[in-house]
Amino acid sequence: MTGLGIVLAVLAVFVIIVLLRSVRIVPQARAGIVERLGKYQRTLGPGLTLLIPFVDRLLPLLDLRENVVSFPPQPVITEDNLVVSIDTVVYFQITEPRAATYEIANYIQAVEQLTTTTLRNVVGGLNLEEALTSRDQINGQLRGVLDEATGKWGIRVSRVELKAIDPPLSIQDSMEKQMRAERDRRAAILTAEGTKQSQILTAEGQRQAAILAAEGDAKAAILRADGEAQAIEKVFDAIHAGNPDQKLLAYQYLQTLPKLAEGSSNKLWIIPSEVGEALKGIGGALGNFTDGDDSAGAATAPGAPKQP
C-alpha cells in the first residue's frame, strides 16, 4: 500500500469516528445534558440529534421514570426514649434534568440522607404507640418535607412509605402479652354476655310457660267448677223433683260412708250426727218392715193357731 492509500484509510476512519460521535439517539423517557466546551448547552429529549464532534459532550442519560428506592432500616429514638428500627421506601421522579445534574452531586444518596434525617425528626416527637398507629401521618409529613427540599434539585417526591416499624424485643414481648390479655378480656366479656342473654331467654321462656300453665289451670278449674255446679244443680233439682223421704236420704248416707274410708292416708274419719239419725230411721224402717212380714206370714200360714 502506498502512502496515498494509507492517508485515505486514515481519513475514512476519522470520518467514521466523527459521524459516530456526531449522531446520538435518546430513548423514550430519557433525557441527556449536552455541554459545549464544558458549559451547559441544552437538554436533549427522546429522538435523534446531532452533536458537534470534539466540541459537544453528552453526559450520561437520566431516567425520567418514577424511581423506587428502599433504604436500609434506620434506628430512631421515640419521645419515650425507645429505639425503634424503621424501614422506608421513597418514590421520586426527576422533573428537571438540568437541576438534577448540576444542583446535586448524587441525588440518590441525598434523598436517602434527607429521608433519614426527616424521619428522625418526625418520629422523635411521637411516643411508641403514636408511631405504631400514625403511619399515614408520618408518611404525609415525610413526603411534604422531602418534596419541598428536593424541589430545587429537580426531583419530585411522590410518596413515602414506612415498610416496617420494629420496636425492641422486650417491648414486643410486652405488647404481645398486652394483646393476649386484651383478647382474653374480650373473650370473657363475650362469653359473659352470651351467658347473660341465654339466661334471660331461658327465664323469659320459663315465665311464659308458667303463665300459660297458670292460665290453663285456671281455665280447667273454672270448667271443673262449672261442671260440678251444673252437676250439683241437676242433682239438687232431681232430689227436689223426687220429693225424697227420710229413708232414701238414710240410704244415700250409707252409700257415701265407704268412700270416706278410701285411701291409705285415711286413718281417722268422722261421721256426722245426721248419719246416726239416719241409721236410726233406717233401723226403724227395717224393724217395721220385718214386723209386718211376720204378721202377714202368721195370718196366712195353714194350720197355725189363732192368737187370742
C-alpha contacts under 8 A as a table, 3 or more apart, distances in Angstrom:
res1	aa1	res2	aa2	distance
1	M	5	G	6.03
1	M	6	I	6.90
2	T	5	G	5.37
2	T	6	I	6.57
3	G	6	I	5.13
3	G	7	V	6.31
4	L	7	V	5.14
4	L	8	L	6.25
5	G	8	L	5.10
5	G	9	A	6.17
6	I	9	A	5.10
6	I	10	V	6.20
7	V	10	V	5.12
7	V	11	L	6.16
8	L	11	L	5.04
8	L	12	A	6.14
9	A	12	A	5.08
9	A	13	V	6.25
10	V	13	V	5.15
10	V	14	F	6.12
11	L	14	F	4.96
11	L	15	V	6.13
12	A	15	V	5.12
12	A	16	I	6.25
13	V	16	I	5.15
13	V	17	I	6.24
14	F	17	I	5.15
14	F	18	V	6.18
15	V	18	V	5.07
15	V	19	L	6.15
16	I	19	L	5.13
16	I	20	L	6.16
17	I	20	L	5.10
17	I	21	R	6.17
18	V	21	R	5.14
18	V	22	S	5.99
18	V	53	P	5.93
19	L	22	S	4.97
19	L	23	V	6.23
19	L	53	P	7.99
20	L	23	V	5.67
20	L	24	R	7.91
21	R	24	R	7.42
21	R	51	L	7.19
21	R	52	I	7.95
21	R	53	P	5.81
22	S	50	L	5.16
22	S	51	L	4.43
22	S	52	I	5.76
22	S	53	P	5.46
23	V	48	L	7.21
23	V	49	T	5.98
23	V	50	L	4.74
23	V	51	L	6.29
24	R	48	L	5.86
24	R	49	T	5.32
24	R	50	L	6.17
24	R	51	L	7.41
25	I	46	P	7.32
25	I	47	G	5.50
25	I	48	L	4.50
25	I	49	T	6.30
26	V	30	R	6.52
26	V	31	A	6.94
26	V	32	G	7.28
26	V	44	L	7.37
26	V	45	G	6.52
26	V	46	P	4.61
26	V	47	G	5.11
26	V	48	L	6.44
26	V	49	T	7.89
26	V	61	L	7.97
27	P	30	R	5.69
27	P	46	P	5.14
27	P	47	G	6.42
28	Q	45	G	7.97
28	Q	46	P	5.04
28	Q	47	G	7.53
29	A	46	P	7.00
29	A	63	D	6.33
29	A	64	L	5.29
29	A	65	R	6.27
30	R	45	G	6.93
30	R	46	P	6.41
30	R	61	L	6.21
30	R	62	L	5.54
30	R	63	D	4.91
30	R	64	L	5.55
30	R	65	R	8.00
31	A	43	T	6.82
31	A	44	L	5.65
31	A	45	G	5.24
31	A	46	P	6.79
31	A	61	L	5.52
31	A	62	L	5.20
31	A	63	D	6.79
31	A	64	L	7.01
31	A	97	P	6.80
32	G	43	T	5.61
32	G	44	L	4.83
32	G	45	G	6.79
32	G	58	L	6.54
32	G	59	L	6.25
32	G	60	P	6.64
32	G	61	L	4.73
32	G	62	L	6.31
32	G	97	P	7.66
33	I	40	Y	7.33
33	I	41	Q	7.70
33	I	42	R	6.17
33	I	43	T	4.67
33	I	44	L	6.16
33	I	58	L	5.84
33	I	59	L	5.43
33	I	60	P	7.65
33	I	61	L	7.38
33	I	97	P	7.44
33	I	98	R	6.94
34	V	40	Y	6.20
34	V	41	Q	5.50
34	V	42	R	5.35
34	V	43	T	6.06
34	V	44	L	7.08
34	V	56	D	6.44
34	V	57	R	5.60
34	V	58	L	4.64
34	V	59	L	6.35
35	E	38	G	5.30
35	E	39	K	4.93
35	E	40	Y	4.44
35	E	41	Q	5.04
35	E	42	R	7.21
35	E	56	D	5.55
35	E	57	R	5.16
35	E	58	L	6.47
35	E	59	L	7.63
36	R	39	K	5.25
36	R	40	Y	6.40
36	R	41	Q	5.71
36	R	55	V	5.57
36	R	56	D	4.34
36	R	57	R	6.31
37	L	55	V	5.57
37	L	56	D	6.41
37	L	57	R	7.79
38	G	57	R	7.81
43	T	97	P	7.56
43	T	98	R	7.26
44	L	49	T	7.77
51	L	56	D	5.86
51	L	57	R	7.80
52	I	55	V	5.48
52	I	56	D	5.32
53	P	56	D	6.17
54	F	57	R	7.49
62	L	97	P	6.90
63	D	94	I	7.38
64	L	93	Q	6.33
64	L	94	I	5.33
64	L	95	T	7.01
65	R	93	Q	6.09
65	R	94	I	7.34
66	E	91	Y	6.63
66	E	92	F	5.59
66	E	93	Q	4.47
66	E	94	I	7.50
67	N	91	Y	5.69
67	N	92	F	5.38
67	N	93	Q	5.90
68	V	89	V	7.01
68	V	90	V	5.88
68	V	91	Y	4.73
68	V	92	F	6.73
69	V	89	V	5.79
69	V	90	V	5.41
69	V	91	Y	6.61
70	S	87	D	7.81
70	S	88	T	6.12
70	S	89	V	4.42
70	S	90	V	6.49
71	F	87	D	6.59
71	F	88	T	5.77
71	F	89	V	6.25
71	F	112	E	6.73
72	P	87	D	6.01
72	P	88	T	7.42
73	P	85	S	5.75
73	P	86	I	5.09
73	P	87	D	4.18
73	P	88	T	7.11
74	Q	85	S	5.39
74	Q	86	I	5.28
74	Q	87	D	6.39
74	Q	116	T	7.06
75	P	83	V	6.22
75	P	84	V	5.61
75	P	85	S	4.53
75	P	86	I	6.47
76	V	83	V	5.50
76	V	84	V	5.33
76	V	85	S	6.18
76	V	86	I	7.07
76	V	119	L	7.83
76	V	120	R	5.61
76	V	123	V	7.17
76	V	124	G	7.18
77	I	80	D	7.98
77	I	81	N	5.74
77	I	82	L	5.43
77	I	83	V	4.50
77	I	84	V	6.34
77	I	120	R	7.21
77	I	123	V	7.44
77	I	124	G	5.82
78	T	81	N	5.31
78	T	82	L	5.37
78	T	83	V	6.47
78	T	84	V	7.36
78	T	123	V	5.87
78	T	124	G	4.50
78	T	125	G	6.67
78	T	126	L	5.85
78	T	127	N	5.36
78	T	128	L	6.21
78	T	131	A	7.96
79	E	82	L	7.42
79	E	123	V	7.67
79	E	124	G	5.24
79	E	125	G	5.37
79	E	126	L	5.21
79	E	127	N	4.76
79	E	128	L	7.52
80	D	126	L	7.87
80	D	127	N	5.35
80	D	128	L	7.00
82	L	128	L	7.24
82	L	167	P	7.64
82	L	168	P	7.71
83	V	167	P	6.73
83	V	168	P	6.80
84	V	165	I	6.56
84	V	166	D	5.53
84	V	167	P	4.51
84	V	168	P	6.39
85	S	164	A	7.78
85	S	165	I	5.72
85	S	166	D	5.04
85	S	167	P	6.49
86	I	162	L	6.94
86	I	163	K	7.44
86	I	164	A	5.65
86	I	165	I	4.64
86	I	166	D	6.47
87	D	162	L	5.91
87	D	163	K	5.29
87	D	164	A	5.25
87	D	165	I	6.74
88	T	160	V	7.17
88	T	161	E	5.71
88	T	162	L	4.54
88	T	163	K	5.45
88	T	164	A	7.41
89	V	160	V	5.84
89	V	161	E	5.16
89	V	162	L	6.40
89	V	163	K	6.77
90	V	157	V	7.31
90	V	159	R	6.13
90	V	160	V	4.66
90	V	161	E	6.53
91	Y	157	V	5.94
91	Y	158	S	5.65
91	Y	159	R	5.15
91	Y	160	V	6.26
92	F	155	I	6.67
92	F	156	R	5.50
92	F	157	V	4.18
92	F	158	S	5.52
92	F	159	R	7.16
93	Q	155	I	5.62
93	Q	156	R	5.33
93	Q	157	V	6.53
93	Q	158	S	7.53
94	I	97	P	6.48
94	I	100	A	7.02
94	I	154	G	5.90
94	I	155	I	4.54
94	I	156	R	6.40
95	T	154	G	5.35
95	T	155	I	5.60
95	T	156	R	6.61
96	E	99	A	5.55
96	E	100	A	6.26
96	E	153	W	7.80
96	E	154	G	4.40
96	E	155	I	6.95
97	P	100	A	5.03
97	P	101	T	6.09
97	P	154	G	6.60
98	R	101	T	5.16
98	R	102	Y	6.16
98	R	103	E	7.95
98	R	154	G	7.52
99	A	102	Y	5.28
99	A	103	E	5.03
99	A	104	I	7.47
99	A	152	K	7.06
99	A	153	W	5.19
99	A	154	G	4.93
100	A	103	E	5.83
100	A	104	I	6.08
100	A	107	Y	7.01
100	A	153	W	5.11
100	A	154	G	5.08
100	A	155	I	6.87
101	T	104	I	6.42
101	T	105	A	7.07
102	Y	105	A	7.07
103	E	152	K	7.45
103	E	153	W	5.50
104	I	107	Y	5.87
104	I	110	A	7.81
104	I	153	W	6.23
106	N	109	Q	5.59
106	N	110	A	6.18
107	Y	110	A	4.82
107	Y	111	V	6.00
107	Y	153	W	7.70
108	I	111	V	5.27
108	I	112	E	6.31
109	Q	112	E	5.07
109	Q	113	Q	6.21
110	A	113	Q	5.29
110	A	114	L	6.02
111	V	114	L	5.11
111	V	115	T	5.95
111	V	146	L	7.72
111	V	150	T	7.61
112	E	115	T	5.12
112	E	116	T	6.27
113	Q	116	T	5.15
113	Q	117	T	6.23
114	L	117	T	5.21
114	L	118	T	6.05
114	L	146	L	7.06
115	T	118	T	5.21
115	T	119	L	5.87
115	T	142	L	7.29
115	T	146	L	6.93
116	T	119	L	5.11
116	T	120	R	6.28
117	T	120	R	5.31
117	T	121	N	6.38
118	T	121	N	5.07
118	T	122	V	6.15
118	T	142	L	6.46
118	T	145	V	7.29
118	T	146	L	7.83
119	L	122	V	5.21
119	L	123	V	5.95
119	L	142	L	6.69
120	R	123	V	5.35
120	R	124	G	5.52
121	N	124	G	5.21
121	N	125	G	6.86
122	V	125	G	5.80
122	V	126	L	7.34
122	V	138	I	6.84
122	V	141	Q	7.40
122	V	142	L	7.63
123	V	126	L	5.25
123	V	127	N	7.77
123	V	131	A	6.48
123	V	138	I	7.43
124	G	127	N	7.65
126	L	130	E	5.76
126	L	131	A	5.87
127	N	130	E	5.37
127	N	131	A	6.10
128	L	131	A	5.05
128	L	132	L	6.20
128	L	167	P	7.98
129	E	132	L	5.19
129	E	133	T	6.22
130	E	133	T	5.19
130	E	134	S	5.62
131	A	134	S	5.40
131	A	135	R	6.72
131	A	138	I	7.86
132	L	135	R	6.64
132	L	165	I	6.96
134	S	137	Q	5.26
134	S	138	I	6.26
135	R	138	I	5.06
135	R	139	N	6.00
135	R	162	L	6.95
136	D	139	N	5.05
136	D	140	G	6.12
137	Q	140	G	5.17
137	Q	141	Q	6.29
138	I	141	Q	5.19
138	I	142	L	6.09
139	N	142	L	5.17
139	N	143	R	6.09
139	N	159	R	7.67
139	N	160	V	5.51
139	N	161	E	5.86
139	N	162	L	6.99
140	G	143	R	5.20
140	G	144	G	6.21
140	G	160	V	7.61
141	Q	144	G	5.19
141	Q	145	V	6.28
142	L	145	V	5.33
142	L	146	L	5.99
142	L	160	V	6.64
143	R	146	L	5.21
143	R	147	D	5.80
143	R	157	V	6.51
143	R	158	S	7.12
143	R	159	R	5.97
143	R	160	V	5.68
144	G	147	D	5.33
144	G	148	E	6.20
145	V	148	E	5.30
145	V	149	A	6.18
146	L	149	A	5.12
146	L	150	T	5.87
146	L	157	V	6.46
147	D	150	T	5.32
147	D	151	G	5.91
147	D	155	I	7.69
147	D	156	R	5.69
147	D	157	V	4.93
147	D	158	S	7.58
148	E	151	G	5.42
148	E	152	K	7.99
149	A	152	K	6.79
149	A	153	W	7.98
150	T	153	W	5.12
150	T	154	G	6.76
150	T	155	I	5.42
150	T	156	R	6.56
150	T	157	V	7.43
151	G	154	G	5.38
151	G	155	I	5.45
151	G	156	R	6.07
152	K	155	I	7.38
157	V	160	V	7.66
162	L	165	I	7.29
167	P	171	I	6.25
167	P	172	Q	6.32
168	P	171	I	5.27
168	P	172	Q	6.21
169	L	172	Q	4.90
169	L	173	D	6.24
170	S	173	D	5.20
170	S	174	S	6.35
171	I	174	S	5.03
171	I	175	M	6.05
172	Q	175	M	5.01
172	Q	176	E	6.11
173	D	176	E	5.11
173	D	177	K	6.23
174	S	177	K	5.12
174	S	178	Q	6.13
175	M	178	Q	4.98
175	M	179	M	6.05
176	E	179	M	5.00
176	E	180	R	6.11
177	K	180	R	5.09
177	K	181	A	6.10
178	Q	181	A	5.07
178	Q	182	E	6.09
179	M	182	E	4.99
179	M	183	R	6.10
180	R	183	R	5.05
180	R	184	D	6.07
181	A	184	D	5.03
181	A	185	R	6.06
182	E	185	R	5.01
182	E	186	R	6.19
183	R	186	R	5.11
183	R	187	A	6.07
184	D	187	A	5.01
184	D	188	A	6.10
185	R	188	A	5.11
185	R	189	I	6.17
186	R	189	I	5.02
186	R	190	L	6.11
187	A	190	L	5.10
187	A	191	T	6.05
188	A	191	T	5.03
188	A	192	A	6.03
189	I	192	A	5.13
189	I	193	E	6.01
190	L	193	E	5.01
190	L	194	G	6.05
191	T	194	G	5.07
191	T	195	T	6.13
192	A	195	T	5.03
192	A	196	K	6.02
193	E	196	K	5.02
193	E	197	Q	6.17
194	G	197	Q	5.14
194	G	198	S	6.07
195	T	198	S	5.00
195	T	199	Q	6.10
196	K	199	Q	5.16
196	K	200	I	6.10
197	Q	200	I	5.01
197	Q	201	L	6.10
198	S	201	L	5.16
198	S	202	T	6.04
199	Q	202	T	4.97
199	Q	203	A	5.96
200	I	203	A	5.16
200	I	204	E	6.01
201	L	204	E	5.00
201	L	205	G	6.04
202	T	205	G	5.06
202	T	206	Q	6.14
203	A	206	Q	5.02
203	A	207	R	6.00
204	E	207	R	5.02
204	E	208	Q	6.13
205	G	208	Q	5.13
205	G	209	A	6.06
206	Q	209	A	4.96
206	Q	210	A	6.00
207	R	210	A	5.06
207	R	211	I	6.08
208	Q	211	I	5.05
208	Q	212	L	6.13
209	A	212	L	5.12
209	A	213	A	6.00
210	A	213	A	4.99
210	A	214	A	5.96
211	I	214	A	5.11
211	I	215	E	6.07
212	L	215	E	5.02
212	L	216	G	6.05
213	A	216	G	4.98
213	A	217	D	6.06
214	A	217	D	5.02
214	A	218	A	5.99
215	E	218	A	5.04
215	E	219	K	6.14
216	G	219	K	5.15
216	G	220	A	6.01
217	D	220	A	4.97
217	D	221	A	5.95
218	A	221	A	5.08
218	A	222	I	6.08
219	K	222	I	5.01
219	K	223	L	6.09
220	A	223	L	5.05
220	A	224	R	6.04
221	A	224	R	5.00
221	A	225	A	5.94
222	I	225	A	5.04
222	I	226	D	6.01
223	L	226	D	4.99
223	L	227	G	6.06
224	R	227	G	4.99
224	R	228	E	6.03
225	A	228	E	5.06
225	A	229	A	5.92
226	D	229	A	5.03
226	D	230	Q	6.08
227	G	230	Q	5.08
227	G	231	A	6.03
228	E	231	A	4.92
228	E	232	I	5.96
229	A	232	I	5.12
229	A	233	E	5.98
230	Q	233	E	4.98
230	Q	234	K	6.07
231	A	234	K	5.08
231	A	235	V	6.07
232	I	235	V	5.03
232	I	236	F	5.85
233	E	236	F	5.02
233	E	237	D	6.01
234	K	237	D	5.05
234	K	238	A	6.00
235	V	238	A	4.97
235	V	239	I	6.00
236	F	239	I	5.11
236	F	240	H	6.18
237	D	240	H	5.19
237	D	241	A	5.89
238	A	241	A	4.96
238	A	242	G	6.08
239	I	242	G	5.19
239	I	243	N	6.30
239	I	244	P	6.47
240	H	243	N	5.13
240	H	244	P	7.22
244	P	247	K	7.98
244	P	248	L	6.06
244	P	249	L	7.04
245	D	248	L	5.65
245	D	249	L	6.66
246	Q	249	L	5.25
246	Q	250	A	6.16
246	Q	278	A	7.26
246	Q	281	G	7.09
247	K	250	A	5.12
247	K	251	Y	6.24
247	K	278	A	7.52
247	K	281	G	6.61
247	K	282	I	6.02
247	K	285	A	7.44
248	L	251	Y	5.04
248	L	252	Q	6.35
249	L	252	Q	5.11
249	L	253	Y	6.34
249	L	278	A	7.35
250	A	253	Y	5.09
250	A	254	L	6.48
250	A	275	V	7.18
250	A	278	A	4.56
250	A	279	L	6.35
250	A	281	G	7.19
250	A	282	I	6.39
251	Y	254	L	5.15
251	Y	255	Q	6.51
251	Y	282	I	7.59
252	Q	255	Q	5.12
252	Q	256	T	6.31
253	Y	256	T	5.16
253	Y	257	L	6.39
253	Y	275	V	6.50
253	Y	278	A	7.59
254	L	257	L	5.40
254	L	258	P	7.77
255	Q	258	P	6.62
255	Q	259	K	7.86
256	T	259	K	5.56
256	T	260	L	6.88
257	L	260	L	5.34
257	L	261	A	7.17
258	P	261	A	5.46
258	P	262	E	6.80
259	K	262	E	5.28
260	L	269	W	7.12
261	A	266	N	6.10
261	A	269	W	7.21
262	E	266	N	6.92
263	G	266	N	5.77
264	S	267	K	7.58
266	N	269	W	6.90
271	I	275	V	6.58
272	P	275	V	5.55
272	P	276	G	7.39
273	S	276	G	5.35
273	S	277	E	6.67
274	E	277	E	5.08
274	E	278	A	6.10
275	V	278	A	4.90
275	V	279	L	6.06
276	G	279	L	5.01
276	G	280	K	6.21
277	E	280	K	5.08
277	E	281	G	6.30
278	A	281	G	4.98
278	A	282	I	6.16
279	L	282	I	4.94
279	L	283	G	5.94
280	K	283	G	4.95
280	K	284	G	6.08
281	G	284	G	5.09
281	G	285	A	6.04
282	I	285	A	5.00
282	I	286	L	6.00
283	G	286	L	5.13
283	G	287	G	6.05
284	G	287	G	4.98
284	G	288	N	6.14
285	A	288	N	5.21
285	A	289	F	6.09
286	L	289	F	4.95
286	L	290	T	6.15
287	G	290	T	5.11
287	G	291	D	6.15
288	N	291	D	5.14
288	N	292	G	6.07
289	F	292	G	5.24
289	F	293	D	6.36
290	T	293	D	5.16
290	T	294	D	6.28
291	D	294	D	5.17
291	D	295	S	6.23
292	G	295	S	5.24
292	G	296	A	6.21
293	D	296	A	5.15
293	D	297	G	6.17
294	D	297	G	5.11
294	D	298	A	6.13
295	S	298	A	5.20
295	S	299	A	6.26
296	A	299	A	5.31
296	A	300	T	6.40
297	G	300	T	5.36
297	G	301	A	5.95
298	A	301	A	5.47
298	A	304	A	7.16
299	A	304	A	7.89
299	A	306	K	7.98
301	A	304	A	5.81
